[in-house]
């Protein structure tokens, strides 16, 4: 029974450590993004759309790739459209089909923000070796 309770304790400690690390990373990223008037989720949407390389994405594609799965993706996209960082096309043949694209302004915005987030990410993980980083990625990927 001791083995079981120590396994449970280890599981709890691991989960708490992961959640604390996630909250810390989010807070530091948010601090870096805030002066540029963009949320972590909006930034995530822009990166997803840039990754489409000009191929249309729909809301469910974006939602499926988001780091934080959320129900208000439509509102996030609307805010990005207001900022002219994303454009929405309604399909003529099927009015319910909506295509999303990152705009030139959106691409320029990311070019400006990328070095900032790259530096933040590098700093956060600076005291972890490449070998340990690869192990960490592998371990975390095995969770979901």
Secondary structure as a PSIPRED ss2 file (coil, helix, strand):
# PSIPRED VFORMAT (PSIPRED V4.0)

   1 X C   1.000  0.000  0.000
   2 X H   0.000  1.000  0.000
   3 X H   0.000  1.000  0.000
   4 X H   0.000  1.000  0.000
   5 X H   0.000  1.000  0.000
   6 X H   0.000  1.000  0.000
   7 X H   0.000  1.000  0.000
   8 X H   0.000  1.000  0.000
   9 X H   0.000  1.000  0.000
  10 X H   0.000  1.000  0.000
  11 X H   0.000  1.000  0.000
  12 X H   0.000  1.000  0.000
  13 X H   0.000  1.000  0.000
  14 X H   0.000  1.000  0.000
  15 X H   0.000  1.000  0.000
  16 X H   0.000  1.000  0.000
  17 X H   0.000  1.000  0.000
  18 X H   0.000  1.000  0.000
  19 X H   0.000  1.000  0.000
  20 X H   0.000  1.000  0.000
  21 X H   0.000  1.000  0.000
  22 X H   0.000  1.000  0.000
  23 X H   0.000  1.000  0.000
  24 X H   0.000  1.000  0.000
  25 X H   0.000  1.000  0.000
  26 X H   0.000  1.000  0.000
  27 X H   0.000  1.000  0.000
  28 X H   0.000  1.000  0.000
  29 X H   0.000  1.000  0.000
  30 X H   0.000  1.000  0.000
  31 X H   0.000  1.000  0.000
  32 X H   0.000  1.000  0.000
  33 X H   0.000  1.000  0.000
  34 X H   0.000  1.000  0.000
  35 X C   1.000  0.000  0.000
  36 X C   1.000  0.000  0.000
  37 X C   1.000  0.000  0.000
  38 X C   1.000  0.000  0.000
  39 X C   1.000  0.000  0.000
  40 X H   0.000  1.000  0.000
  41 X H   0.000  1.000  0.000
  42 X H   0.000  1.000  0.000
  43 X H   0.000  1.000  0.000
  44 X H   0.000  1.000  0.000
  45 X H   0.000  1.000  0.000
  46 X H   0.000  1.000  0.000
  47 X H   0.000  1.000  0.000
  48 X H   0.000  1.000  0.000
  49 X H   0.000  1.000  0.000
  50 X H   0.000  1.000  0.000
  51 X H   0.000  1.000  0.000
  52 X C   1.000  0.000  0.000
  53 X C   1.000  0.000  0.000
  54 X C   1.000  0.000  0.000
  55 X C   1.000  0.000  0.000
  56 X C   1.000  0.000  0.000
  57 X E   0.000  0.000  1.000
  58 X C   1.000  0.000  0.000
  59 X H   0.000  1.000  0.000
  60 X H   0.000  1.000  0.000
  61 X H   0.000  1.000  0.000
  62 X H   0.000  1.000  0.000
  63 X H   0.000  1.000  0.000
  64 X H   0.000  1.000  0.000
  65 X H   0.000  1.000  0.000
  66 X C   1.000  0.000  0.000
  67 X C   1.000  0.000  0.000
  68 X C   1.000  0.000  0.000
  69 X C   1.000  0.000  0.000
  70 X C   1.000  0.000  0.000
  71 X C   1.000  0.000  0.000
  72 X C   1.000  0.000  0.000
  73 X H   0.000  1.000  0.000
  74 X H   0.000  1.000  0.000
  75 X H   0.000  1.000  0.000
  76 X H   0.000  1.000  0.000
  77 X H   0.000  1.000  0.000
  78 X H   0.000  1.000  0.000
  79 X H   0.000  1.000  0.000
  80 X H   0.000  1.000  0.000
  81 X H   0.000  1.000  0.000
  82 X H   0.000  1.000  0.000
  83 X C   1.000  0.000  0.000
  84 X C   1.000  0.000  0.000
  85 X C   1.000  0.000  0.000
  86 X E   0.000  0.000  1.000
  87 X E   0.000  0.000  1.000
  88 X E   0.000  0.000  1.000
  89 X E   0.000  0.000  1.000
  90 X E   0.000  0.000  1.000
  91 X C   1.000  0.000  0.000
  92 X C   1.000  0.000  0.000
  93 X C   1.000  0.000  0.000
  94 X C   1.000  0.000  0.000
  95 X C   1.000  0.000  0.000
  96 X C   1.000  0.000  0.000
  97 X C   1.000  0.000  0.000
  98 X E   0.000  0.000  1.000
  99 X E   0.000  0.000  1.000
 100 X E   0.000  0.000  1.000
 101 X E   0.000  0.000  1.000
 102 X E   0.000  0.000  1.000
 103 X C   1.000  0.000  0.000
 104 X H   0.000  1.000  0.000
 105 X H   0.000  1.000  0.000
 106 X H   0.000  1.000  0.000
 107 X H   0.000  1.000  0.000
 108 X H   0.000  1.000  0.000
 109 X H   0.000  1.000  0.000
 110 X H   0.000  1.000  0.000
 111 X H   0.000  1.000  0.000
 112 X H   0.000  1.000  0.000
 113 X H   0.000  1.000  0.000
 114 X H   0.000  1.000  0.000
 115 X H   0.000  1.000  0.000
 116 X H   0.000  1.000  0.000
 117 X H   0.000  1.000  0.000
 118 X H   0.000  1.000  0.000
 119 X H   0.000  1.000  0.000
 120 X H   0.000  1.000  0.000
 121 X H   0.000  1.000  0.000
 122 X H   0.000  1.000  0.000
 123 X H   0.000  1.000  0.000
 124 X H   0.000  1.000  0.000
 125 X C   1.000  0.000  0.000
 126 X C   1.000  0.000  0.000
 127 X C   1.000  0.000  0.000
 128 X C   1.000  0.000  0.000
 129 X C   1.000  0.000  0.000
 130 X H   0.000  1.000  0.000
 131 X H   0.000  1.000  0.000
 132 X H   0.000  1.000  0.000
 133 X H   0.000  1.000  0.000
 134 X H   0.000  1.000  0.000
 135 X H   0.000  1.000  0.000
 136 X H   0.000  1.000  0.000
 137 X H   0.000  1.000  0.000
 138 X H   0.000  1.000  0.000
 139 X H   0.000  1.000  0.000
 140 X H   0.000  1.000  0.000
 141 X H   0.000  1.000  0.000
 142 X C   1.000  0.000  0.000
 143 X C   1.000  0.000  0.000
 144 X C   1.000  0.000  0.000
